Amino acid sequence: MRTGNYPGVTVEQRIGKVTWDGCDVELIDLPGTYSLSPRSPDEMVAVQVLTGIDREPPPDLVICICNAAALERNLYLATQVLESGLPMILCLNMWDAVQQSGLSVDCSALSSSLGVPVVPTSASRREGLQTLQDVAMKQLRGAESGSISGRPEVLSPEIRHEIAGLARHVLNLRTASPAGVTFLAGRALLDEGGAVETLLSAGEGATFVQRLRDSRSRLRDLGVEIPAAEPHQRYQYIGRLLASVQRRSGASGAGLTDRLDAVLTHSVSGLLICLGVLMLVFSSIYWFSSPLSDTVEAGLGMLSAGIEGAMSPGPFRSLLTDGVISGVGSVLVFLPQISLLFFFIALLEDCGYMARAAFMMDRIMSLLGLSGRSFLPLMSSFACAVPGIMATRVIENRRDRFVTILIAPLMSCSARLPVYVLLIGTFIPDAHYLGNVIPLRGLVLFLMSTLGLFIAVPVAFLLRKTVFRGEASPFLLELPDYRMPAMRVVLHRVWESAWSFVTRAGTLIFATSVLVWAAGSFPGDHTEHYSLVRRLEALNATGPESDAQVAALELQLNNVNAELLRGSLLGRSGRAIEPIFKPLGWDWKIGVGVLASFPAREVIIATLGTIYSLGGDVDEESEGLRGALTAAKWPDGTSVFNVPVALSIMVFFALCAQCVSTLMVIRREMNSWRWPFFCFVYMTALAWIGSWATYQIGMLF
């Protein structure tokens, strides 16, 4: 997970330990939220930590980070945090954006009005961070006395009176501080039907529920409507406060943002530009990644050749070259493409365009009965469905959340990218259109990467009309000003994401590669195989005059390997399921790859590498994986792979649920085994139907 500046990116609290000024400090990063009025499990995490009802003591200090360029909205959360009674620092981040926009904020006056220190920072430029650290240490050392004074009274006296009365009757929250009890009582009163009301009603019993109803009734008699009173009073206070501490001077940088948004968020031009940007991203992956991938492949080839030269033929050498290097190495080859994908996602997010995409998608989501809140988790799922599914916690409507979880695996995650790159690079012609501007391979990659998104539209519609009926929830999202991306931040995100991909997938792929190698090698007598390999290597060392003998031995070795593979566990299971996948144009080897890739989709690359390398050494141009796929034949001599078969495999992987981790997260988030089972069944059926239709239509042409 990565910490972000908008709700939905950080979906759980994160804890880190640092040493400041000789003192050990534990930092807790809470999930992003617009307010402390929790209606979703994710929003409730912040309330639990701040009030001490999570069986941990409340924090010694709260650093409330606000967007300095949007104080009117951000101070809403800050005023709620003030009422928690905890020591607090108001951090005005993105201070550089304030200066560029022509705004000026009197931090001293703001600090005096709120009764807390105010520190301007620009995190992307690493400006003001040392000052923030120094102020935090002073607050921590002074917080021991517990004296907090000078804080404003934002809510009306009538509301504060009722909150104090309710707090006196909260008796069972032993782990919450006195200030936390008062805060929770206020949230129960003001958030009608919210998570805190549910919590206190269950813990305090019917007496508290009746007192809560009486308090609301008395407030209504006084003309105070719940829950509308809180935002009305808070924004009134914030408006008066900003009128005294904020000024606008010179030209406004927001004018440029408004002019750009007139085009980029337009219902027609905005959508076309969005599709064009995505097309450029996927085309650029092919333009820039090939030299890097070639370098990685060359390094892996040298490593494999070194092992073969240092070891005699045998099971252990086969494990290293055909299992470990072909498995883990096949993923490392695609690391440049994956890194570029993460780079473009981080770039679009940091410049402010990603939020516009979410805003535009809200119009489409509303047609499905979902809101734009679902867009952020779905966009996260393009990198990996696991954090995307966890990000659905910000969706307060249970039906919307469940539907989003069930369609999130349809998004084309980064694990599918190696499959696309392998098959597109091998079987899709290297043609260009529109004056050599649009590459055919980039176009196919774009279509495959967005196929799940388009299929998710009718799937979500059907789920909302059948299993999950109900009204759509409203959508609230901040549209930040456009700004130049901070390349240091972007590159750090790329490094973090790419390293996470390698480390997370590496161990799984390594273990799976070893298992696939073992299943493809045993049972069977390999005596003749290793004898032929030794003779072949000896002949290769003698020079060109042995070419005829080498060819004869290679043919004999391939026949032996074919028999070994057919009799192995992989061969037996592949032949058993071949009738299921033959209508898709697949042979039993492709079926074996699908079976082996269930732990993670990208494992199919290692699986196919292991299967096809049993007949000889892996070489990029002649006997490598792409060459082996091209040379694969049916018993009648026709080629197994062609363009329709390649498209059929890609469609299957675009729509199937080949990821154990995703299914386990669905089980955890939906608290039932039936939903991951349902997800696996409907996605596998969808993948088979889509793959069958693709192959059958493709063969007609």
Protein Blocks (a to p, Z undefined) as FASTA:
>chain_A
ZZdfbehiamcdcdddddeehiacddddddddfbfcdfbfklmmmmmmmnopnopacdfb
dcddddfklmmlmmmmmmmmmmnopacddddehklmmmmnopacdfklmmmmnopacddd
dfknogoklmmmmmmmmmmmmmmnopaghiacfbafklmmmmmmmmmmmmklmmbcfklm
mmmmmmmmmmghiaklmmmmmmnommlmmmmmmmmmmmmmnopacfklmmmmmmmmmmmm
mmmmgccehjdfklmmmmmmmmmmgfklmmmmmmmmmmmmmmmmmmmmmmmmmmmmmmmm
mmmmmmmmmpccdfklmmmmmmmmmmmmmmmmmmmmmmmmmmmmmmmmmnopmmmmmmmm
mmmmmmnopafklmmmmmmmmmomklmmmmmmmpmblklmmmmmmmmmmpccfklmmmmm
mmmmmmmccddeehhlacfklmmmmmmmmmmmmmmmmmmmmmmmmmmgcddddddddddd
dddddfklmmmmmmmmmmmmmmmmmmmmmmmmmmmmmmmmpgcdfklmmmmmmmmmmmmm
nojklmmmmmmmmmmmmmmmmmmmmmmmklmmmmmmmmmmmmnopafklmmmmmmmmmpm
klmmmmmmmmmmmnoccdfklmmmklmmmmpccfkopafbdfklmmmmmmmmmmmccdfk
lmmmmmmmnopaklmmmmmmmmmmmmmmmmmmmmmmmmmZZ
